[in-house]
């Protein structure tokens, strides 16, 4: 699933033909970097790939004042079909990647068990900081968002809150976990 492809094709479908700079301005205006994994800087390379694949077509070249010439692109028939597939895939695909933390916790260094509480505390600080940043970004972008986008933007905060809650539960269980790890290490020695 390519978010940048979905964004560009969707923007051309909704807004009509645009050049790369217009797409970039639209992405900045919509603050897509706050609520998607689309980087505004990745748009130009993706536009070239979409054009090479025939999903967008060059309509014309424009030049405004002393600015460089810009290619104006439109969605092709192939692009319309690809957009439908990307929308369907985006709505039906669940992305939930394993966290390397889980593997690290399952393979603790028996000689460094005293470091785990500090690492866990640092993770909690980071997660709380990410939540605060996410909510601050949402507050800044709020006036630019539709009702749907506003709700979608809350998803990141909800996921971070769930992570924080799980980590806080781990903190309460950590003495039992570390005692078990220590006992298992002594038993195998």
N, C-alpha and C positions, 0 to 999 in steps of 0.2 A: 504494500500500500504506500503510495507516494503522495504525501500531503501537498507538496509543492505543485505537482501535476494537477491534483484536484483543485487547488486554489486557482491556478492560472486558467485552466479550462472553465471552471465555474465563474470566474470573474469575466472572462470573455463572453460567456453565455448570458450573464446577467447585465453586463455593462455595454456590450458591443465591442467593435474593433478598438484596439489600443496598441500603443507602442510600449516598449519595455519600461520606459521612464514613467508612463502613466500607471502601469501595473505596480511599479514600485511605490509611487505616491499613494495609490489606493491601499496597498498593503500597510503602509505607514499610517494612513488615516484610519484604517480598520484595526490597527494595533495587533496584527495577526501574530506577531512574535510573543505577545502576552499569553495567547490562548491556544496556539498551535505549535508544531515543531517546524514551521516554515520560517526560514531566515530570509529577511528582505534581500540580502546580498546573493542568495541562491537563485533568485528569479531569472536573471539574465542567462545563466547557463542552462536552466531548465527550458527557457523559451527557445533557445537554439536547438535543444534535443527534441522538443515537441515539433518544431518546424521540420527538422530532418526526418522525423517519423511521419510527417504528413498529418499530424493531429491539429495543427494550426497552419494557416496559409498567410503568406505576405500579400496584403492588399495593395499597398502603395508605400512610397517613401515620402515622408514629410520633412520639411525644414522650417523652423520658426526662428526668425531673426538670425542671430549669429550662432545659434545652437547647431550642433552637428545633425546630419540627416538621421532620421529615425524610421525604422521599418514599422509599419502598422500591421498588426496581425489580427486575424479573425479565426473563429472556430471553423474547422472543416467538418464535413459530414462524418468522417472517420473520428474526428475529435469529439463530436456530439455523442457518438456511440461509446467512445472511451470514457467520456464524462459520466454517462449513465452507469457504466461498469464500475468506475471509481466511487461514485456515490453509493452504489449498492454494496460494494466491498467495504467502504468506510463505515456504513451503518451496521454491517453484519460481522465485522472482524473485531474480536476482542484482543487487545494488546496488553498483556500483563507479563512482563519479563521477570525471570528469577533475579533476586537481589543477591549479589555476591556475598553480602553480609551473612546470609543464611548458611552458606557453605563455610565461611570463615568461622562462624559460631559452632558449626558441627565438627570442626577440626581445630579446636583450641590448642595452643601450645601449653603443655602442662607446666612448663617452667615460667610461664608468663600469665598465669591466671589472675594475678593481681592487677594486670593492665586492662582487663576486660571492662570493669566498671567505668574507668576513665574514658575508654573508647566509646562505650555506650552513652555516657554523658555528653561526649562531643557530638555524637550522632543526633542526640535529642536537641542540642543547641542548633545544629545545622538544620534539622527538620523544622524547628520552630521559626528559625530565620527565614527559611524558604516559604513557610506559611505566611509570615508577616509580609514578605516581599510580594507574594502572590496576591494577597488581599490589598496591598497598597497599589499594585498595578491595576487590579480590578477597579479600585476606586478612581484612579486616574482615567481609565478607559471607559468607565461607566456611562458617561454622557454621550459617548459615540456608539454605544452598543444597542442592538435591538433587544427585545425581550428574550428572544431565543439565544442570542449571543451572550447575554448577561447570565442566563442559566447555564450555558455551556461553560462559561468562564469559571463558574463556581465549582465545576467538576474537579479541577486541579486542587483547590483548597480542601474539598471533601476527601480526596485521596490522601493529601498530606495530613489531615486530621486523623484519618484512620491509621496511618503509619505512626503518628505520634502516640496514639492510644495503644497500639500494639507494643511499641518500644517502652512505654510506661509500664505496661503489664510485665514485660521482660525484666525491667528494673526490680519489680517486686519479687520475681522468681529467681533472680540472679544468685542470691546466696545459696539457694537449694541446688541450682544448676552447677555452680562452682564447687560446692561440696561434693556433689556426685562425680564431677570430672576429676577432682582430687582423689577421691576414694578409688575410682576406676584406674587411675594412673598408679596408685600405690599397690593395688591388687595385681596389676600386670607386671610390676617390677620384681 
